[in-house]
Amino acid sequence: MKIFNSLSMRKEEFVPIEAGKVRMYACGPTVYNLIHVGNARPIIVFDVLRRYLEYLGYAVTFVQNFTDVDDRIIKRANEEGSSAKAVSEKYIGEYFTDCRGLGVRAATIHPRATENIGQIVEMVGDLIEKGCAYEAEGDVYYRALRFQDYGKLSHQPLDELQAGARVNVADIKESPMDFALWKAAKPGEPAWDSPWGKGRPGWHIECSVMSSRYLGKTIDIHCGGQDLIFPHHENEIAQSEAANGCKFVNYWMHNGFISVDSRKMSKSLNNFFTVREAAEAYGYDAIRMFILMSHYRSPLNYSSEILIQAKNALERLSTARANLDFFAQNGADGAMTAAERAFAGSLSKYRTRFCEVMDDDLNTADAVSVVFELVREINAAVSPAADPTKALAAACAAVFDELSDVLGLPLKKADEGIDAEIEARVQARQAARKAKNFAEADRIRDELRARGIILEDTPRGVKIVRER
């Protein structure tokens, strides 16, 4: 597998630190609000990366943190007359609700900044002892220019970084490039004891601590959105490599932005759509499909038209999957014919092509195309006209499920949403047809169609499909 490494700016063959194992870290959300669709992109993309690595046989330890103490959390708590802890707990719960809807699996470990204060204080103290950081009026700052390779991830000269750095120039800082490792307590804010007085951690230090604590000093893959390259990931490198004396990350992966009207979707620009809002309009499944239909490094434009296209594309796949279920239950009995065996064997070429495109820097866009090509061929072979065996339908379903599961595509099965009452109405229609009461049969069919239940008559019985 080749990965585009943001550090080297080229595709590199993926070779893990330890054979058969992958240590992977993703920057998680600051939990003060619902996540928006732009936030969902790295969550979905790197969920697929994890799934694919596991499909290849790796044992993956995946860590994704929660920033649960932050200026925005404190501001929200003050607005709500609540506490920072209550706000973060609320939105961690909302995050998991959206992730379940999006089909995103929980990380191996979801550590929180507030659970790692002791380790953060220890690393900050170590950086001070090494001369890489200094205390000033209860704050602790990292000497950014002391790290010789500062800027190696963002690939910008130091003067450009200094001009564009999002830092507050303060008299107590030695350089405007220096960034906070520890912030002195302010009245009414959460605070913890430290050798420099009560305070709380800066944003960047928490990821350095949590990645090293749960994955080791050098990790295989660190991933996140493109907007995190500078300053967050650049600062993580400086802190971690200075503290630990070794390379921090072997492969850096960053997804592109999602834009609205050619502007990056973000809370700061107030041009965002929450995942919850988009899911209410189009469904969680459509959001996942929308994300996967583009390469993760490509820019992506959010629009209702594209979400509808994604929803319709997923519907076509689900219809094909439900068709396989129908013939697996109602197809011809017995072993596959010689022609069917040959066809089932030929499907391995789709598995090969799927892996080829996924091995090429996690190209989910082409992987989705491979799945659609597979479906077109299956639809022709497993149809009423072909009168397939149950065995062929099951064999096709196995390949279809294998590839779609890697992408986490939520495919509707034949019996979803078909309860006893609907089944009874279908049987009533069948009885009406048998009695040649075609008007009543048509009435029941139209009644069910109005409820989103489509009946398709085949030589092997009635297929029942619920519209998405």
C-alpha positions as CSV (number, residue, x, y, z in Angstrom):
1,M,0.0,0.0,0.0
2,K,1.2,3.5,-0.8
3,I,0.3,6.5,1.2
4,F,0.8,10.2,0.3
5,N,2.9,11.4,3.2
6,S,2.4,15.2,3.9
7,L,5.9,15.3,5.4
8,S,7.7,14.2,2.2
9,M,4.9,15.4,-0.2
10,R,5.0,12.1,-2.1
11,K,3.5,8.7,-2.1
12,E,5.5,6.2,0.0
13,E,5.2,2.5,0.4
14,F,3.6,1.8,3.8
15,V,5.9,-0.2,6.1
16,P,4.7,-0.4,9.7
17,I,7.1,-0.1,12.6
18,E,6.1,-3.5,13.8
19,A,5.2,-6.3,11.3
20,G,1.5,-7.0,11.3
21,K,0.6,-4.0,13.5
22,V,-0.4,-0.4,12.9
23,R,-0.4,2.4,15.4
24,M,-2.7,5.2,14.2
25,Y,-3.7,8.5,15.8
26,A,-6.4,10.9,14.6
27,C,-7.1,14.4,16.1
28,G,-10.6,14.3,17.4
29,P,-13.1,17.1,18.0
30,T,-13.1,20.0,20.5
31,V,-16.5,19.1,22.1
32,Y,-18.5,22.3,22.4
33,N,-20.9,21.9,19.6
34,L,-22.4,19.4,17.1
35,I,-19.9,18.3,14.4
36,H,-20.4,19.7,10.9
37,V,-20.1,18.0,7.6
38,G,-16.5,19.3,7.2
39,N,-15.6,17.6,10.5
40,A,-17.2,14.4,9.2
41,R,-14.8,14.0,6.3
42,P,-11.7,13.0,8.3
43,I,-13.9,10.9,10.7
44,I,-15.3,8.9,7.8
45,V,-12.1,8.8,5.7
46,F,-9.9,7.5,8.4
47,D,-12.5,5.1,9.6
48,V,-12.2,3.6,6.1
49,L,-8.4,3.6,6.4
50,R,-8.6,1.6,9.6
51,R,-11.1,-0.8,8.0
52,Y,-8.9,-1.3,5.0
53,L,-5.8,-1.9,7.1
54,E,-7.7,-4.5,9.1
55,Y,-8.9,-6.0,5.8
56,L,-5.3,-6.4,4.8
57,G,-4.7,-8.3,8.0
58,Y,-3.1,-5.7,10.2
59,A,-4.0,-5.4,13.9
60,V,-4.8,-1.7,14.2
61,T,-4.6,0.3,17.4
62,F,-6.5,3.5,16.6
63,V,-6.5,6.4,19.1
64,Q,-8.8,9.4,18.6
65,N,-8.8,12.1,21.3
66,F,-11.4,14.5,22.7
67,T,-10.3,18.0,23.5
68,D,-12.5,18.5,26.6
69,V,-11.0,21.7,28.0
70,D,-10.8,24.7,25.7
71,D,-11.7,28.4,25.5
72,R,-14.7,27.6,23.4
73,I,-16.0,24.9,25.8
74,I,-15.6,27.4,28.7
75,K,-17.4,30.1,26.7
76,R,-20.3,27.7,25.9
77,A,-20.5,26.7,29.6
78,N,-20.7,30.3,30.6
79,E,-23.5,31.0,28.1
80,E,-25.5,28.0,29.3
81,G,-24.9,28.6,32.9
82,S,-23.3,25.2,33.0
83,S,-19.8,23.7,33.6
84,A,-17.1,22.9,31.1
85,K,-17.4,19.2,32.1
86,A,-21.1,19.2,31.5
87,V,-20.7,20.8,28.1
88,S,-18.0,18.4,27.0
89,E,-19.9,15.3,28.3
90,K,-23.0,16.5,26.4
91,Y,-21.2,16.9,23.1
92,I,-19.1,13.8,23.4
93,G,-22.5,12.0,23.6
94,E,-23.7,13.9,20.5
95,Y,-20.5,13.0,18.7
96,F,-21.0,9.3,19.2
97,T,-24.7,9.6,18.1
98,D,-23.6,11.1,14.8
99,C,-20.7,8.6,14.4
100,R,-23.1,5.7,14.8
101,G,-25.4,7.2,12.2
102,L,-22.4,7.7,9.8
103,G,-21.4,4.0,10.3
104,V,-18.1,5.1,12.0
105,R,-16.7,2.6,14.4
106,A,-15.5,3.7,17.8
107,A,-11.7,4.1,18.1
108,T,-9.7,1.5,20.1
109,I,-9.1,4.3,22.7
110,H,-10.9,7.7,23.0
111,P,-8.7,9.5,25.6
112,R,-9.6,12.9,26.9
113,A,-7.3,15.8,27.7
114,T,-8.6,16.1,31.2
115,E,-7.7,12.4,31.8
116,N,-4.0,13.0,31.0
117,I,-3.2,16.1,33.0
118,G,-0.4,14.4,35.0
119,Q,1.3,13.2,31.8
120,I,0.9,16.6,30.3
121,V,2.5,18.3,33.3
122,E,5.4,15.7,33.1
123,M,6.1,16.4,29.4
124,V,5.9,20.2,29.9
125,G,8.4,19.9,32.8
126,D,10.7,17.8,30.6
127,L,10.7,20.4,27.8
128,I,11.6,23.1,30.3
129,E,14.4,21.0,31.7
130,K,15.8,20.5,28.2
131,G,15.7,24.2,27.5
132,C,13.0,23.9,24.9
133,A,10.3,25.7,26.9
134,Y,10.1,28.4,29.5
135,E,7.8,29.7,32.2
136,A,6.5,33.2,32.2
137,E,4.0,34.5,34.7
138,G,2.4,31.1,35.2
139,D,2.2,30.3,31.5
140,V,4.7,27.9,29.8
141,Y,5.7,28.5,26.2
142,Y,7.6,26.3,23.7
143,R,10.6,27.9,22.0
144,A,9.4,27.2,18.4
145,L,12.6,28.5,16.8
146,R,14.7,26.3,19.0
147,F,13.5,23.3,17.1
148,Q,15.7,23.2,14.0
149,D,13.2,21.4,11.8
150,Y,10.3,23.7,12.6
151,G,8.2,24.1,9.5
152,K,9.1,20.8,7.9
153,L,5.5,19.6,7.8
154,S,4.0,22.8,6.4
155,H,6.9,23.3,4.0
156,Q,7.0,27.0,4.5
157,P,10.0,29.2,5.3
158,L,10.0,30.4,8.9
159,D,9.4,34.1,8.0
160,E,6.2,33.1,6.2
161,L,5.1,31.0,9.1
162,Q,5.8,33.8,11.4
163,A,3.8,36.2,9.3
164,G,0.8,33.8,9.1
165,A,1.0,32.3,12.6
166,R,-2.2,32.4,14.6
167,V,-0.4,33.6,17.8
168,N,-1.0,36.4,20.2
169,V,2.1,38.6,20.5
170,A,2.6,39.2,24.2
171,D,5.4,40.9,26.0
172,I,6.0,37.8,28.2
173,K,6.8,35.7,25.1
174,E,10.4,35.5,23.8
175,S,9.1,35.2,20.2
176,P,5.7,35.6,18.6
177,M,6.2,32.1,17.2
178,D,6.3,30.6,20.7
179,F,3.1,28.7,21.6
180,A,1.5,27.8,24.9
181,L,2.1,24.5,26.6
182,W,0.4,25.5,29.8
183,K,-2.0,28.4,30.5
184,A,-2.2,30.0,33.9
185,A,-5.6,29.8,35.5
186,K,-8.2,32.6,35.1
187,P,-11.0,33.2,37.5
188,G,-13.9,30.7,37.0
189,E,-12.0,28.4,34.6
190,P,-11.2,24.8,35.2
191,A,-7.6,24.4,36.5
192,W,-5.2,21.8,37.8
193,D,-2.1,22.0,40.0
194,S,1.3,22.2,38.4
195,P,4.8,23.4,39.3
196,W,4.0,26.7,37.6
197,G,0.8,27.3,39.5
198,K,-2.8,26.3,38.7
199,G,-3.7,26.2,35.1
200,R,-4.7,24.0,32.1
201,P,-2.9,22.6,29.1
202,G,-2.5,24.2,25.8
203,W,-4.1,22.6,22.7
204,H,-1.1,21.1,21.0
205,I,0.5,19.4,24.0
206,E,-2.4,17.1,24.7
207,C,-2.0,15.2,21.4
208,S,1.7,14.8,21.9
209,V,1.1,13.3,25.3
210,M,-1.9,11.0,24.3
211,S,-0.3,9.6,21.2
212,S,2.9,8.7,23.1
213,R,1.1,7.4,26.1
214,Y,-1.2,5.1,24.2
215,L,0.8,4.3,21.0
216,G,4.5,4.9,21.8
217,K,7.0,7.6,21.1
218,T,7.0,6.8,17.3
219,I,3.8,6.0,15.6
220,D,2.9,4.8,12.1
221,I,0.2,7.1,11.0
222,H,-1.1,10.5,12.2
223,C,-4.1,11.9,10.4
224,G,-6.4,14.8,10.4
225,G,-7.8,17.7,8.3
226,Q,-5.6,19.8,6.1
227,D,-6.2,22.8,8.4
228,L,-4.4,21.1,11.2
229,I,-1.0,21.0,9.4
230,F,-0.1,24.4,10.8
231,P,0.1,25.2,13.6
232,H,-1.3,22.1,15.3
233,H,0.6,19.2,13.7
234,E,3.7,21.3,13.2
235,N,3.7,22.0,16.9
236,E,3.1,18.4,17.8
237,I,6.2,17.4,15.9
238,A,8.3,20.1,17.6
239,Q,7.1,19.1,21.1
240,S,7.2,15.4,20.7
241,E,10.6,15.1,19.0
242,A,12.2,17.4,21.5
243,A,10.7,15.6,24.4
244,N,11.2,12.0,23.2
245,G,14.4,12.4,21.2
246,C,13.1,10.4,18.2
247,K,10.9,10.7,15.1
248,F,7.3,11.3,16.1
249,V,5.3,10.0,13.0
250,N,6.3,8.0,10.0
251,Y,3.3,8.9,7.8
252,W,1.2,12.0,7.9
253,M,-2.2,11.9,6.2
254,H,-4.4,15.0,5.7
255,N,-7.8,15.2,4.0
256,G,-8.8,18.2,1.8
257,F,-11.4,20.8,2.8
258,I,-15.1,20.7,2.2
259,S,-16.3,24.0,0.8
260,V,-19.5,25.9,0.5
261,D,-19.6,28.4,-2.4
262,S,-15.9,28.0,-2.8
263,R,-15.1,28.8,0.9
264,K,-13.9,26.3,3.4
265,M,-16.7,25.0,5.6
266,S,-16.0,26.1,9.2
267,K,-17.7,27.3,12.4
268,S,-15.6,30.4,12.4
269,L,-17.0,31.5,9.0
270,N,-20.5,30.5,10.0
271,N,-21.0,28.7,6.7
272,F,-21.3,25.2,8.0
273,F,-24.0,22.5,8.0
274,T,-24.1,20.2,11.0
275,V,-24.1,16.5,10.3
276,R,-27.4,16.3,12.2
277,E,-29.0,18.9,9.9
278,A,-27.7,17.1,6.8
279,A,-28.8,13.7,8.1
280,E,-32.3,15.0,8.7
281,A,-32.5,16.2,5.1
282,Y,-30.7,13.4,3.3
283,G,-29.9,10.6,5.8
284,Y,-26.6,9.7,7.5
285,D,-25.9,7.1,4.8
286,A,-25.9,9.7,2.0
287,I,-23.3,11.8,3.9
288,R,-21.0,8.8,4.1
289,M,-21.4,8.0,0.4
290,F,-20.9,11.7,-0.5
291,I,-17.5,11.7,1.3
292,L,-16.3,8.4,-0.2
293,M,-17.2,9.3,-3.8
294,S,-14.2,11.7,-3.9
295,H,-10.5,11.1,-3.1
296,Y,-9.8,12.2,0.4
297,R,-7.1,14.7,-0.6
298,S,-9.3,16.4,-3.2
299,P,-11.4,19.5,-2.4
300,L,-15.0,18.7,-2.1
301,N,-18.0,21.1,-2.6
302,Y,-21.1,20.7,-0.4
303,S,-24.5,21.0,-2.2
304,S,-27.9,19.5,-2.0
305,E,-27.6,18.2,-5.5
306,I,-24.5,16.2,-4.7
307,L,-26.0,14.8,-1.5
308,I,-29.1,13.7,-3.5
309,Q,-26.8,12.1,-6.1
310,A,-25.0,10.2,-3.3
311,K,-28.3,9.1,-1.8
312,N,-29.5,7.8,-5.2
313,A,-26.2,6.0,-5.8
314,L,-26.5,4.2,-2.5
315,E,-30.1,3.3,-3.3
316,R,-28.9,1.6,-6.5
317,L,-26.4,-0.5,-4.5
318,S,-29.0,-1.3,-1.9
319,T,-31.5,-2.4,-4.5
320,A,-28.9,-4.7,-6.0
321,R,-28.1,-6.1,-2.6
322,A,-31.7,-6.8,-1.8
323,N,-32.1,-8.5,-5.1
324,L,-29.3,-11.0,-4.1
325,D,-31.1,-11.6,-0.8
326,F,-34.3,-12.4,-2.7
327,F,-32.6,-15.0,-5.0
328,A,-30.6,-16.4,-2.1
329,Q,-33.9,-17.3,-0.5
330,N,-36.0,-18.0,-3.6
331,G,-33.6,-19.0,-6.4
332,A,-33.3,-22.5,-7.8
333,D,-32.1,-25.2,-5.5
334,G,-29.0,-27.3,-6.0
335,A,-25.4,-26.7,-6.9
336,M,-24.4,-23.9,-9.3
337,T,-24.3,-24.7,-13.0
338,A,-20.9,-24.8,-14.7
339,A,-21.6,-21.4,-16.2
340,E,-22.5,-20.0,-12.8
341,R,-19.3,-21.5,-11.2
342,A,-17.2,-19.8,-13.9
343,F,-19.0,-16.5,-13.3
344,A,-18.6,-16.7,-9.5
345,G,-14.9,-17.4,-9.9
346,S,-14.5,-14.4,-12.3
347,L,-15.6,-12.0,-9.6
348,S,-12.2,-12.3,-7.9
349,K,-11.0,-9.7,-10.5
350,Y,-13.1,-7.1,-8.7
351,R,-11.4,-7.9,-5.4
352,T,-8.1,-7.5,-7.1
353,R,-9.0,-4.1,-8.7
354,F,-10.5,-2.9,-5.5
355,C,-7.3,-3.5,-3.6
356,E,-5.2,-1.9,-6.4
357,V,-7.1,1.4,-6.1
358,M,-7.2,1.3,-2.3
359,D,-3.5,0.6,-2.2
360,D,-3.0,3.7,-4.3
361,D,-3.3,6.2,-1.4
362,L,-6.8,5.1,-0.2
363,N,-8.6,5.9,-3.4
364,T,-12.2,5.5,-2.2
365,A,-13.6,7.2,-5.3
366,D,-12.2,4.5,-7.6
367,A,-13.1,1.8,-5.1
368,V,-16.8,2.9,-5.2
369,S,-16.6,2.7,-9.0
370,V,-15.3,-0.8,-8.7
371,V,-18.2,-1.8,-6.5
372,F,-20.6,-0.3,-9.1
373,E,-18.9,-2.3,-11.9
374,L,-19.3,-5.4,-9.8
375,V,-23.0,-4.7,-9.3
376,R,-23.7,-4.2,-13.0
377,E,-22.2,-7.6,-13.8
378,I,-24.0,-9.2,-10.9
379,N,-27.4,-7.7,-11.8
380,A,-27.2,-9.3,-15.3
381,A,-26.3,-12.7,-13.9
382,V,-28.7,-12.7,-11.0
383,S,-32.0,-11.7,-12.5
384,P,-35.4,-13.3,-13.1
385,A,-34.5,-13.9,-16.8
386,A,-31.3,-15.8,-15.7
387,D,-33.2,-17.9,-13.1
388,P,-30.1,-18.2,-10.9
389,T,-29.5,-20.7,-8.2
390,K,-29.5,-19.8,-4.5
391,A,-25.9,-20.8,-4.4
392,L,-24.9,-18.2,-7.1
393,A,-26.8,-15.4,-5.3
394,A,-25.1,-16.2,-2.1
395,A,-21.6,-16.3,-3.7
396,C,-22.2,-12.9,-5.4
397,A,-23.5,-11.5,-2.1
398,A,-20.4,-12.6,-0.3
399,V,-18.1,-10.6,-2.7
400,F,-20.4,-7.6,-2.7
401,D,-20.5,-7.6,1.1
402,E,-16.7,-8.0,1.4
403,L,-16.0,-4.9,-0.6
404,S,-18.8,-2.8,0.7
405,D,-17.9,-3.6,4.3
406,V,-14.4,-2.2,3.8
407,L,-16.0,1.1,2.7
408,G,-18.6,0.9,5.5
409,L,-21.4,1.2,3.0
410,P,-24.7,0.8,4.7
411,L,-26.6,-1.4,2.3
412,K,-30.2,-2.2,2.7
413,K,-31.1,-5.9,2.9
414,A,-34.2,-7.5,1.4
415,D,-36.1,-7.8,4.6
416,E,-35.4,-4.4,6.1
417,G,-38.6,-2.6,7.1
418,I,-40.8,-5.5,6.1
419,D,-42.8,-6.2,9.2
420,A,-45.6,-8.7,9.8
421,E,-48.4,-6.2,8.8
422,I,-46.7,-5.5,5.4
423,E,-46.2,-9.2,4.8
424,A,-49.9,-9.8,5.5
425,R,-50.8,-7.2,2.9
426,V,-48.6,-8.9,0.4
427,Q,-50.2,-12.2,1.1
428,A,-53.6,-10.6,0.7
429,R,-52.6,-9.3,-2.7
430,Q,-51.4,-12.7,-3.7
431,A,-54.7,-14.2,-2.6
432,A,-56.6,-11.6,-4.7
433,R,-54.5,-12.4,-7.8
434,K,-55.1,-16.1,-7.3
435,A,-58.9,-15.3,-7.1
436,K,-58.5,-13.2,-10.3
437,N,-59.6,-10.1,-8.4
438,F,-57.0,-8.0,-10.1
439,A,-58.6,-4.7,-9.1
440,E,-58.1,-5.5,-5.4
441,A,-54.6,-6.8,-6.1
442,D,-53.7,-3.5,-7.9
443,R,-55.3,-1.5,-5.0
444,I,-53.1,-3.2,-2.4
445,R,-50.0,-2.8,-4.7
446,D,-50.7,0.9,-5.0
447,E,-51.4,1.3,-1.3
448,L,-48.0,-0.3,-0.5
449,R,-46.3,1.8,-3.1
450,A,-47.6,4.9,-1.4
451,R,-46.0,3.7,1.8
452,G,-42.6,3.2,0.0
453,I,-43.0,-0.6,-0.5
454,I,-42.4,-1.7,-4.0
455,L,-43.6,-5.2,-5.2
456,E,-41.9,-6.9,-8.1
457,D,-43.5,-10.0,-9.5
458,T,-41.0,-12.6,-10.6
459,P,-41.2,-16.3,-11.6
460,R,-39.7,-17.1,-8.2
461,G,-42.2,-15.1,-6.2
462,V,-42.8,-11.5,-5.1
463,K,-39.8,-9.3,-4.4
464,I,-40.5,-6.8,-1.6
465,V,-38.3,-3.7,-1.6
466,R,-38.6,-0.6,0.6
467,E,-37.7,2.6,-1.0
468,R,-34.9,4.5,0.8
